[in-house]
Amino acid sequence: MARTDRNQAQDRHSQIRARAHRKATVVHDGSAFQLAADLRVYGFDVAEGPLLASSAMQGNLGSLAVIATRPGATRSERMQDWTRQLCWNGATLLAVGAAMGPVAEFFGTRRTAQSDERVSGRLANVVCAEEGLFTGLPEKFRLALPAGDGFPASELSPEFRTTAQSHDGELIGASHVFRPVHLLHAGAMESGEVRSVVLKKLLRLVRENGGRAF
């Protein structure tokens, strides 16, 4: 009986530890409420919002950190500071939308000039690799791409491997070759079908491979 009780106590402690480690931080400017909601459905304790104090973030990000912004937000000093903290923390990092550029630059991508050209959203043909966050999606599919988040896949440093891009070279998804860092176009998160596949794959990588794609 004592042995059974001990085993049950160990199981309870394991469950408590598992819950404690299933924390996620989502730093966003109002563009990732649905993403935060989805993570809660998957059992994460999510801290979210644009007003997270830097001191509160130190060492308390959990196993998954997301930074999601719209064009222009990455220019703020506080957002740049958050980006540096998220990159250095060691948790699995997902950079969505306009956050792709600053995170890519942090890991060696050459800084690209910001374009003032106003381009409307478009429907694009996307090709994805049989690896990374897009595993489970067709090799080719169509995706609505909102304006302003364009980042050329050709500009990525060798530290990243492109896992999805549009027919004309716009980056849709990429993962660091050995760190748990992923870049994702905002259009992929705004598509319910794509978001579901990407999140399931991301959480599987967090659980089984320390968040790394390769």
C-alpha positions as CSV (number, residue, x, y, z in Angstrom):
1,M,0.0,0.0,0.0
2,A,2.8,2.4,0.9
3,R,4.5,1.7,-2.4
4,T,1.2,2.5,-4.3
5,D,0.8,5.7,-2.3
6,R,4.3,6.7,-3.1
7,N,3.8,6.0,-6.8
8,Q,0.6,8.0,-6.8
9,A,2.4,10.9,-5.1
10,Q,5.1,10.8,-7.7
11,D,2.5,10.8,-10.4
12,R,0.9,13.9,-8.9
13,H,4.3,15.6,-8.6
14,S,5.1,14.8,-12.2
15,Q,1.7,16.3,-13.3
16,I,2.3,19.4,-11.3
17,R,5.8,19.8,-12.8
18,A,4.4,19.3,-16.3
19,R,1.7,22.0,-15.7
20,A,4.3,24.3,-14.3
21,H,6.5,23.9,-17.4
22,R,3.6,24.5,-19.8
23,K,3.9,28.3,-19.7
24,A,4.0,30.6,-22.7
25,T,4.6,34.3,-23.1
26,V,3.0,36.0,-26.0
27,V,4.2,39.6,-26.6
28,H,2.0,41.2,-29.1
29,D,0.4,44.5,-30.2
30,G,-3.2,43.2,-30.5
31,S,-2.5,40.9,-33.4
32,A,-2.2,37.6,-31.6
33,F,-5.2,37.3,-29.4
34,Q,-6.4,34.2,-31.2
35,L,-3.0,32.6,-31.0
36,A,-2.9,33.1,-27.3
37,A,-6.4,31.6,-27.0
38,D,-5.3,28.6,-29.0
39,L,-2.3,28.0,-26.7
40,R,-4.6,28.1,-23.7
41,V,-6.7,25.4,-25.4
42,Y,-3.6,23.3,-25.7
43,G,-3.1,23.6,-21.9
44,F,-0.6,26.5,-21.6
45,D,-0.6,29.1,-18.9
46,V,-0.3,32.1,-21.2
47,A,0.9,35.6,-20.2
48,E,0.1,38.0,-23.0
49,G,-0.1,41.6,-24.0
50,P,2.0,44.6,-25.0
51,L,2.5,45.9,-21.5
52,L,4.6,43.0,-20.0
53,A,7.2,44.6,-17.8
54,S,10.8,43.6,-18.7
55,S,11.5,42.7,-15.1
56,A,8.6,40.3,-15.0
57,M,9.9,38.5,-18.1
58,Q,13.3,37.6,-16.7
59,G,13.5,33.8,-16.3
60,N,9.7,33.4,-16.3
61,L,8.9,32.9,-20.0
62,G,8.0,29.2,-19.8
63,S,8.9,26.7,-22.5
64,L,7.4,28.8,-25.4
65,A,7.8,32.5,-26.2
66,V,5.9,34.2,-29.1
67,I,6.5,37.7,-30.3
68,A,3.9,38.9,-32.8
69,T,3.7,42.4,-34.2
70,R,2.4,44.5,-37.0
71,P,4.7,46.7,-39.2
72,G,6.1,49.7,-37.3
73,A,5.9,48.1,-33.8
74,T,9.3,46.7,-34.1
75,R,10.8,50.2,-34.3
76,S,10.0,50.9,-30.6
77,E,12.8,50.6,-28.1
78,R,10.7,48.4,-25.8
79,M,9.8,46.0,-28.5
80,Q,13.5,45.7,-29.5
81,D,14.4,45.0,-25.9
82,W,11.7,42.3,-25.7
83,T,13.1,40.8,-28.9
84,R,16.6,40.5,-27.4
85,Q,15.3,39.0,-24.2
86,L,13.2,36.4,-26.1
87,C,16.1,35.5,-28.3
88,W,18.5,35.0,-25.4
89,N,16.1,33.3,-23.0
90,G,16.5,29.8,-24.5
91,A,12.8,29.0,-24.7
92,T,11.3,27.9,-28.0
93,L,10.7,31.2,-29.9
94,L,8.1,31.9,-32.6
95,A,8.4,35.3,-34.3
96,V,5.3,36.2,-36.2
97,G,4.6,38.9,-38.8
98,A,6.8,42.0,-38.6
99,A,8.8,40.4,-35.8
100,M,10.4,38.0,-38.3
101,G,12.9,40.6,-39.5
102,P,14.3,41.7,-36.2
103,V,14.6,38.1,-34.9
104,A,16.3,37.1,-38.2
105,E,18.7,40.0,-37.9
106,F,19.5,39.0,-34.3
107,F,20.7,35.6,-35.7
108,G,22.9,37.0,-38.5
109,T,20.6,38.1,-41.3
110,R,21.6,41.3,-42.9
111,R,19.4,44.3,-41.9
112,T,16.9,45.0,-44.7
113,A,15.7,48.5,-45.5
114,Q,12.1,49.2,-44.5
115,S,9.9,49.9,-47.5
116,D,7.4,52.7,-47.5
117,E,5.5,51.3,-50.4
118,R,1.9,50.5,-49.6
119,V,0.9,47.1,-51.0
120,S,-2.5,45.6,-50.5
121,G,-3.0,42.1,-49.4
122,R,-2.9,39.3,-52.0
123,L,-3.6,35.6,-52.5
124,A,-0.3,33.8,-53.2
125,N,0.7,30.3,-54.1
126,V,2.9,28.8,-51.4
127,V,5.4,25.9,-51.6
128,C,6.5,24.2,-48.4
129,A,9.2,21.7,-47.5
130,E,8.5,18.3,-46.0
131,E,10.0,19.4,-42.7
132,G,9.7,22.1,-40.1
133,L,6.4,23.7,-38.9
134,F,4.5,23.0,-42.2
135,T,4.8,19.2,-42.0
136,G,1.3,17.9,-42.6
137,L,0.2,20.5,-45.1
138,P,0.2,19.9,-48.9
139,E,3.4,20.7,-50.7
140,K,1.6,23.5,-52.5
141,F,-1.3,25.5,-51.3
142,R,-2.8,29.1,-51.5
143,L,-2.6,31.6,-48.7
144,A,-4.0,35.1,-48.2
145,L,-1.0,37.3,-47.3
146,P,-1.8,40.6,-45.5
147,A,0.0,43.7,-46.5
148,G,3.2,44.9,-44.8
149,D,4.8,41.7,-43.5
150,G,6.8,40.9,-46.6
151,F,10.3,39.6,-46.0
152,P,12.3,38.0,-48.8
153,A,13.4,34.5,-48.2
154,S,16.6,35.1,-50.1
155,E,17.8,37.6,-47.4
156,L,18.0,35.0,-44.6
157,S,21.3,34.1,-43.2
158,P,22.6,30.5,-43.5
159,E,21.6,30.1,-39.9
160,F,18.0,29.6,-41.1
161,R,16.4,27.1,-43.4
162,T,13.4,28.3,-45.3
163,T,10.5,25.8,-44.9
164,A,7.8,27.7,-46.8
165,Q,7.8,30.6,-49.3
166,S,5.5,32.2,-51.8
167,H,6.0,31.6,-55.6
168,D,7.7,35.0,-55.8
169,G,10.1,34.5,-52.9
170,E,8.2,36.0,-49.9
171,L,9.2,34.2,-46.7
172,I,6.3,32.3,-45.1
173,G,8.2,30.1,-42.7
174,A,11.7,29.3,-41.6
175,S,13.5,27.6,-38.7
176,H,17.0,28.0,-37.3
177,V,19.2,25.2,-38.2
178,F,20.1,24.2,-34.6
179,R,18.3,26.6,-32.2
180,P,14.5,26.4,-31.2
181,V,13.7,29.6,-33.2
182,H,11.0,29.8,-35.9
183,L,9.9,32.6,-38.2
184,L,6.3,32.7,-39.4
185,H,4.4,35.0,-41.8
186,A,1.3,36.6,-40.2
187,G,-0.8,35.1,-43.0
188,A,-0.1,31.6,-41.8
189,M,-1.5,32.5,-38.4
190,E,-4.6,34.1,-39.9
191,S,-5.5,31.0,-41.7
192,G,-7.4,28.7,-39.3
193,E,-6.3,25.5,-41.2
194,V,-2.6,26.5,-41.5
195,R,-2.5,27.8,-37.9
196,S,-3.8,24.5,-36.5
197,V,-1.2,22.4,-38.3
198,V,1.6,24.8,-37.4
199,L,0.8,24.9,-33.7
200,K,0.4,21.2,-33.4
201,K,3.8,20.7,-35.1
202,L,5.4,23.4,-32.9
203,L,4.1,21.9,-29.7
204,R,5.3,18.5,-30.8
205,L,8.8,19.9,-31.4
206,V,8.7,21.6,-27.9
207,R,7.7,18.3,-26.4
208,E,10.0,15.9,-28.3
209,N,12.9,17.9,-29.6
210,G,13.5,20.9,-27.4
211,G,11.6,23.1,-29.9
212,R,14.2,22.5,-32.6
213,A,13.0,21.7,-36.2
214,F,16.1,19.9,-37.4
